Amino acid sequence: DYSLNSATNPAPRGQYVSIYETGEGVTTPPGMDGRVSSVAGTPVPKVVASCSATIGGQPATVNYCGEAPYLTSGLVQVNALVPESVAPGSNIPVTIAIGGVTSKDGVTLAVK
């Protein structure tokens, strides 16, 4: 079940959230410009570099970091577990790092 995160629809602690971004770098297999990922049984490209996330300043377990299935090549999906230790709120900072390059400030998540 998928839904958009908002102050009125916060993510529960202890659940995975999907975060979408660009800038994954090298993937395996290589991505192909303009292609929709995982069409006709093609494997979904995974990010080669290390991938990590923090939510509310706490390390978050990442169980997937690769192209977003069924969307245009180049859009990265990161599935991160909202740590139980994160305090509830509507503007909890989220950071993704791929290959040592950290996402920009200003990305937030509502957590209950």
N, C-alpha and C positions, 0 to 999 in steps of 0.2 A: 504494500500500500504506500503510495507516494503522495506527498503534499508539500506545498510551499511553506517554508519557515517564516514566521512572523511573530510579533508580540502576542497576537491572539491565537497563534498556533505554534507554541514553542516546542522544541525537541526535548524529549525526556532524557534525563541522565541515564547512562547505561544502555543507550540505544545508538545505532549507527546512523549517521547523516551522510548524504552524498553532496559533495562540494564540487562545483564545476569551475574550470579555469582554462587558460591557455598557457603555453610555454613549457611543454613537457620535455623538449629536447629530443634525444635519440630514443626510438622505440624498437622493440622486437616483437614481431616482424616490423620492418619499416612502415611508417604511415604513408598514405598516398593522397596527395592534395585532391580535394573535391570528392573523395570517396566516402560513402557512408559506412561506418564501422560495422563489422560482423554481418555483412549481407551475404547471403547464399553460402553460409558456413565458413566464411573466411575467419581466421583467428583475429581476436581483438588485440591490437598492439598494446603492449605493456611498456611502461617507462623503464628504461635501463638504469638510470641514476637512482641513488637513494631517495626515498620519499618519506617525509615525516609531517606531522601536524601537531599543533597545540591549540587547545580550546580553553579560553580563560586563563592562559598562561600555564596550563597543565599539559603534559605530554598526552597525546591521544593515540590509541592503537589504530593503525591504518591496515585494513585488510584488502584493499584494492587501490591501485594507482596506475591508470592506463587510459586509453581513449574511451570516451563514453560510448557504450554500445548503441548502435542504431542512430547515431548522430554523426555529423560531419567530422571527418578526420581533422585532428588538431585540437579538438575539445577534450580536455582531460577531466576524468571523474576520479575523485579521491573519496573513498568511503572511510570515515573516521568515527571512532567510538567516543561519544560524549562522556568524559570522565565523571564518575560519581562525585568526585571532590569539587566539581565546579559549582559555584553558587548560582542560584537561579537569577535570571535577569533578561532584559530584552536587547542588550547591546554587549554581549560577551565577545571579546576579540578572538578571531580565528587567524592562524598563521599556517601556511603550507610552505614547506621547503622541498625543492627538488634539485638534487645535485648541489646542495649548498646555497642555492639561490632562493631567498625568502620572498614570499608574496608581499605586496604593498600593505601598509596599514589601512585601516578603515573597513575591513571585512568583519562583519559581526554575525552572531547567531543568537536567537532567542532560546533560552533554556528554562525548563521547569523542573 
